[in-house]
Amino acid sequence: MSHYTKTKGSIGELTIAADLMKQGFNISFPYGDCLRYDMIAEKNGQFIRIQCKYVTQKAGKIPLVGRSSNNWSDKIYDGTEVDVIAVYEPTTETIAYISIETITKNRSGWFSLRLDSPKNGQTHGIRYARDFRWLVPSTGIEPISASYKAAASPVML
């Protein structure tokens, strides 16, 4: 893994963590790289294991692979290891939270989110990134209203 790839992953994780903190979650990071999740978000005593992905859009779509790969294995994420896959797309600053159940419906692990409407007008089967903006209704946690704005507050030392 190149340093640049690792840096992009770290940027994605920290951006997602900051977004979740704005939504009222507490964030914990596991020690080491040996777990299938990158962070845990906690709210009201409920813990959610999150795998983070830094993905650049292609032709108005955010492609997502719900699997991990290395030199010796290729494994689709499942609900025994990960609850949510969070995606950060840097060119539009888009963050989306997709439940593992939604991703595993497609056995290949491939999934895509649209940033804009298709040029051909198709509506059936389209998944928009904006519909996955708040942390995941299937976890039982109420999503925060789309009108939520983070209040600016001074840093106290």
Residue pairs with C-beta under 8 A, 6 or more apart in sequence:
8 54
8 90
9 52
9 54
11 54
11 88
11 90
12 52
12 53
12 54
12 88
12 90
13 29
13 38
13 39
13 52
15 88
15 95
16 39
16 50
16 52
16 86
16 88
16 95
17 27
17 29
17 39
19 95
20 27
20 41
20 50
20 135
21 27
22 148
22 150
23 134
23 135
23 144
23 148
24 43
24 144
25 41
25 42
25 43
25 135
26 41
26 42
26 43
27 39
27 40
27 41
27 42
28 39
28 40
28 42
29 38
29 39
29 40
30 37
30 38
30 39
30 40
35 81
36 49
36 51
36 68
36 77
36 81
36 82
37 49
37 50
37 51
37 81
37 82
37 83
38 50
38 51
38 52
39 50
39 52
40 47
40 48
40 49
40 50
41 47
41 48
41 50
41 135
42 48
43 141
44 141
46 139
46 140
46 141
48 83
48 84
48 135
48 136
48 139
48 141
49 81
49 82
49 83
49 84
50 82
50 83
50 84
50 85
50 86
50 97
51 68
51 77
51 82
51 84
51 85
51 86
52 85
52 86
52 87
52 88
53 64
53 65
53 85
53 86
53 87
53 88
54 88
54 90
55 62
55 63
55 64
55 87
55 88
55 89
56 89
56 90
56 91
57 89
57 91
57 92
57 94
57 115
60 114
60 115
60 116
61 112
61 113
61 114
61 115
62 87
62 89
62 94
62 96
62 112
62 113
62 114
62 115
62 129
63 110
63 111
63 112
64 85
64 87
64 98
64 103
64 110
64 111
64 112
64 113
65 109
65 110
65 111
66 76
66 77
66 85
66 100
66 103
66 104
66 106
66 109
66 110
66 111
67 74
67 75
67 76
67 77
67 109
68 74
68 75
68 77
69 75
76 104
76 107
76 109
77 85
77 100
77 103
77 104
77 109
78 100
78 104
79 100
79 101
79 104
82 100
83 99
83 100
83 136
83 139
84 97
84 98
84 99
84 100
84 135
84 136
84 139
85 97
85 98
85 100
85 103
86 95
86 96
86 97
86 98
87 94
87 95
87 96
87 97
87 98
87 113
87 129
88 94
88 95
89 95
89 96
89 115
89 129
92 115
94 115
94 129
95 133
96 113
96 129
96 132
96 133
97 132
97 133
97 134
97 135
97 136
98 111
98 113
98 132
98 136
99 136
99 137
99 138
99 139
101 138
102 111
102 138
103 109
103 111
111 127
112 127
113 127
113 128
113 129
113 132
114 126
114 127
114 128
114 129
115 128
115 129
117 126
118 126
133 143
133 146
134 143
134 144
134 146
135 141
135 143
136 143
137 143
